[in-house]
């Protein structure tokens, strides 16, 4: 089965039921995390890890500028979780390095 297609399918659900699962899978793409679980789950195929990282890269491209709606903010927050879990600093720098600030304000106004 194609892991990228599967991740895209479950990511497209809007009820949030796969959010933790997707973070977990993104975390498995980190060699630091994966080696701990290899004892229990066996080794992870390198090609699959690369495909998960490619999926994270694709997900990161879109949401940074789309925070005008609650869904956009949720998508951005999930994407930041994927970046964190992947433990891939170069990808985080590449995608967020030029972003000066991110806003999660409700309705576009700051609460005082």
URTAMO-V390082 format. One line per field, one symbol per residue. psi: psi as a letter, one per 30 degrees, with the letter a starting at -180 (. if undefined). A space follows every 10 residues. Layout:
BEGIN
psi=???
END
This chain:
BEGIN
psi=kjeeeeeeef ffkffgfgee eeeeeeeffk eeeefefeee flkkkeeeee eeeeeeeeef eefegigfle eeeeeeeeee eeeeefhiee eeeeefefje lkkgkkggkk k.
END
